C-alpha cells in the first residue's frame, strides 16, 4: 500500500464531502484503515489532524463564498457543513481574525487551503537522508519503563504544550535520580502512546527499569510488549519538522521489507500498543544533538 497516496486521496474525498456531517470514521473507511491508524498517518503526512483539516477546508470554502457570492451568512454556514451560524462565526473569527460580516466588507486576501506545497515539499535534504543510511535492528523482550506522563490532544491549539512542561519538570526536579532499578543510567525515553481516533493520547518521559517495585509516589510504571525495532540516528530538530516520520512511511518503510505490526484482523492501531520511542543518551545536549528513534516493526512474510 502506498500510504502517502492513500492519505492524499482521503484529502480529495474530504473536498468532495465537506458540506456533509462526515466523521473521521467515515473518511478512514474510504481509506480502508482503522480510525486510529488513519488519524495518525493523516497527521504525519499533512501536518493537520483530520478534524482540523476538515474545519480549515470548510472555512476556506466559506471565505470564498463570502468574497464571491451574495449568499446570506446563515446560508453559507449551514450549506458549508456548520451546525449553526454561531458555530460558524466563532470558528471563522478564530481562523481569520475577523467576523464573517467584517470579512465580506473588507475582502482581505485568502490564503489557499490546503497549502500548495503540502504534497510538494521537494527532495529530503542531505541531513534527513542520512537518518536512513545506516539503520540498525534490535529485538527487545517485554520491558518496563517508569517515569511521568501527561495527556495530549492534537485537535487543540495547545494540546501538545504539556509535553514541554513535562520535560521541564523531569529535568528541573531531577526525577530520573529518584527512580530505582534502572537498566541504563542516563538513557531517557520519550514516547506517545494510547492514541485514540479523536487524536488524544499520552506522552511519557521515563527510563527503562528491571522492576516496577518501590516506585516513588506520583510516578507511573508501564510494561511494553516484546518487539523488533528499527533504530535510526536523527536529531530532535529533524523530528520537529515532521519530515522524519513522513520519510519513514513514504520512502523507507515500503522498501525495507518491514511493516508496522499487524494483527490477524488487520493493521494494529499505529503506535498504540507498540509506541515509537525517542531515545536520549546521557551525552544528549540540545535539538541538534544526535538521538535515536526506535520504530517498532515486523518482518514482512513472503507468500
C-alpha positions in Angstrom: 0.0 0.0 0.0 1.3 3.5 -0.9 0.3 5.2 2.3 1.1 8.7 1.1 -1.1 8.2 -2.0 -3.8 6.8 0.3 -3.8 9.9 2.5 -3.7 12.2 -0.5 -6.8 10.6 -1.9 -8.5 11.0 1.5 -8.0 14.7 1.3 -9.7 14.7 -2.1 -12.6 12.8 -0.6 -12.8 15.5 2.2 -13.0 18.1 -0.6 -16.0 16.3 -2.1 -18.0 15.8 1.1 -17.0 18.7 3.4 -20.6 20.1 3.3 -21.9 16.9 4.8 -21.7 15.7 8.5 -18.7 13.4 7.7 -16.7 11.8 10.6 -13.2 10.6 10.9 -14.5 7.0 10.9 -16.3 7.7 7.5 -13.1 9.1 6.0 -10.9 6.3 7.4 -13.3 3.7 6.0 -12.7 5.1 2.5 -9.0 4.6 3.0 -9.6 1.0 4.4 -7.8 1.9 7.6 -8.8 1.9 11.2 -9.7 5.3 12.5 -6.8 5.5 15.0 -4.2 4.4 12.4 -5.7 6.7 9.8 -5.7 9.6 12.1 -2.0 9.1 13.0 -1.0 8.7 9.3 -3.1 11.7 8.2 -1.4 13.9 10.8 2.0 12.5 9.8 1.7 13.3 6.1 -0.4 16.5 6.2 0.6 18.2 9.4 -3.1 18.5 10.4 -5.4 16.3 12.3 -8.4 15.1 10.2 -10.9 17.3 12.1 -8.6 20.3 11.9 -8.1 19.8 8.1 -11.9 19.4 7.6 -12.7 22.5 9.6 -10.0 24.6 7.8 -11.2 23.5 4.4 -14.8 24.3 5.3 -13.7 27.8 6.5 -11.6 28.3 3.4 -14.6 27.5 1.1 -16.8 29.7 3.2 -14.4 32.6 2.8 -14.5 32.1 -0.9 -18.3 32.2 -0.8 -18.2 35.4 1.3 -16.0 37.0 -1.2 -17.5 35.8 -4.5 -21.3 35.5 -3.7 -24.2 37.4 -2.3 -25.4 34.4 -0.2 -26.6 35.2 3.3 -24.1 34.3 6.0 -26.5 31.9 7.6 -26.9 30.0 4.3 -23.1 29.8 3.9 -22.8 28.4 7.4 -25.4 25.7 7.1 -24.5 24.7 3.5 -20.8 24.7 4.4 -21.2 22.0 7.0 -21.5 24.0 10.2 -24.1 23.2 12.9 -25.2 26.8 13.4 -24.4 30.3 12.3 -23.0 30.9 15.8 -20.6 28.0 15.5 -19.5 29.2 12.0 -19.0 32.7 13.2 -16.9 31.6 16.2 -14.7 29.3 14.1 -14.3 31.8 11.3 -13.3 34.6 13.6 -10.7 32.3 15.3 -9.3 31.3 11.9 -9.2 34.7 10.1 -9.2 37.1 13.0 -12.4 38.8 11.7 -16.1 38.0 11.7 -17.7 36.7 8.5 -19.6 40.0 8.1 -16.4 42.0 8.6 -14.6 39.7 6.2 -17.2 40.3 3.5 -16.9 44.1 3.9 -13.1 44.3 3.9 -12.5 41.4 1.5 -8.9 40.6 2.6 -6.7 38.2 0.6 -7.3 34.5 1.2 -4.5 32.0 1.6 -5.2 28.9 -0.4 -6.1 25.8 1.6 -4.7 23.2 1.5 -1.3 24.9 1.0 0.1 24.4 -2.5 3.3 22.9 -1.1 1.7 20.4 1.2 2.4 17.5 -1.2 5.4 19.0 -2.9 8.0 19.6 -0.2 10.9 18.8 -2.5 13.6 16.3 -2.0 14.7 15.5 1.5 17.9 17.4 2.4 21.1 15.5 3.0 20.8 15.6 6.8 17.4 14.0 6.6 18.6 11.4 4.1 21.5 10.4 6.4 19.0 9.3 9.0 18.1 6.3 6.8 21.5 5.3 5.5 22.7 3.1 8.4 19.6 1.6 10.0 20.2 -1.0 12.8 17.7 -3.6 14.0 17.3 -4.8 17.6 14.9 -7.2 19.3 13.7 -6.2 22.8 11.8 -8.6 25.0 8.9 -7.1 27.0 10.3 -4.4 29.3 9.3 -2.0 32.0 9.6 1.8 31.9 9.0 4.2 34.8 8.5 7.9 34.8 5.9 10.6 34.2 3.2 11.2 31.6 0.7 13.8 30.5 -2.5 13.8 28.4 -2.2 15.4 25.0 -4.8 16.4 22.4 -3.7 17.2 18.8 -7.1 18.8 17.9 -6.5 21.5 20.5 -4.3 24.5 19.6 -2.2 24.0 22.8 -2.9 20.3 23.1 0.8 19.3 23.0 2.0 22.1 25.2 2.1 19.8 28.3 5.0 17.9 26.7 7.4 20.8 27.1 6.2 21.2 30.7 6.7 17.5 31.4 10.3 17.7 30.2 10.9 20.8 32.3 9.6 19.0 35.4 11.7 15.9 34.6 15.0 17.9 34.3 14.2 20.6 36.9 13.2 18.2 39.6 15.8 15.6 38.6 13.1 12.9 38.6 15.5 10.4 37.0 17.6 10.2 40.1 14.6 9.1 42.2 13.8 6.0 40.2 15.1 2.7 41.4 16.1 -0.4 39.4 17.3 1.5 36.3 18.7 -0.6 33.5 20.8 2.0 31.7 21.9 5.1 33.7 21.4 8.3 31.8 19.3 6.9 29.0 15.9 8.6 28.8 12.9 7.6 26.7 10.1 9.9 25.3 7.1 8.4 23.6 3.5 8.9 22.7 1.1 6.1 23.4 -2.6 5.1 23.7 -3.6 7.4 20.8 -7.4 7.4 20.0 -9.3 8.2 16.8 -10.0 11.7 18.1 -6.3 12.4 18.4 -6.0 12.2 22.1 -3.1 10.3 23.7 -0.5 10.3 26.4 3.2 11.4 26.3 5.6 9.6 28.6 9.1 10.5 29.8 11.0 7.9 31.7 13.7 5.3 32.0 13.8 1.6 31.5 13.8 -0.4 34.7 14.1 -4.0 35.7 11.2 -3.9 38.1 8.3 -1.6 38.9 8.8 -2.2 42.6 9.3 0.7 45.0 8.4 3.5 42.6 8.2 6.9 44.3 4.7 8.2 44.8 3.4 10.0 41.7 5.4 8.2 39.1 4.0 5.8 36.6 5.2 2.4 35.6 4.3 0.7 32.3 5.1 -2.6 30.6 5.9 -2.5 26.9 5.5 -5.7 24.8 8.3 -7.5 23.0 9.1 -6.0 19.7 11.7 -5.7 17.0 12.8 -2.1 16.4 14.4 -0.3 13.5 16.8 2.1 15.1 17.6 5.4 13.4 20.1 8.1 14.3 18.5 11.5 13.9 18.0 14.8 15.8 15.1 16.4 17.6 15.3 19.3 15.2 14.5 16.9 12.3 11.8 15.2 14.3 10.1 18.6 14.9 9.9 19.3 11.2 7.7 16.3 10.7 9.8 15.1 7.8 11.5 12.2 9.6 8.3 10.2 10.1 6.9 11.3 6.7 10.0 10.0 5.0 9.9 6.9 7.2 6.5 5.9 6.0 6.7 7.2 2.4 10.2 6.3 1.5 12.0 3.9 3.9 9.3 1.5 5.1 7.9 0.5 1.6 11.4 -0.5 0.5 12.6 -2.0 3.7 10.9 -5.4 3.8 9.4 -4.4 7.1 6.0 -3.2 8.2 4.3 -1.8 11.3 2.9 -4.6 13.5 -0.2 -6.4 12.2 -2.9 -8.4 13.9 -5.0 -11.2 12.5 -7.8 -8.8 11.8 -5.7 -6.1 10.0 -3.4 -3.2 10.8 -2.9 -2.6 14.5 -3.6 0.9 15.6 -0.3 2.6 14.9 2.0 3.1 17.9 -0.8 2.4 20.3 0.4 -0.9 21.7 3.9 -0.6 20.2 4.9 3.0 20.6 7.8 4.6 18.8 10.4 5.7 21.2 12.7 8.7 21.3 15.9 7.7 23.0 18.2 10.3 24.6 21.5 9.1 26.0 23.5 10.8 28.7 25.5 12.8 26.2 22.5 14.4 24.6 22.5 18.2 24.9 20.1 20.0 22.5 17.9 19.8 19.4 20.9 19.5 17.1 22.5 16.6 19.2 22.2 13.1 17.8 19.4 11.0 19.4 17.8 7.8 18.3 14.3 6.9 17.1 13.1 3.4 17.7 10.3 2.4 15.3 8.5 -0.9 16.1 8.5 -3.1 13.0 7.9 -6.7 11.9 9.5 -8.5 9.0 7.1 -8.9 6.1 6.4 -12.6 5.4 6.7 -13.5 1.7 4.0 -15.8 0.4 
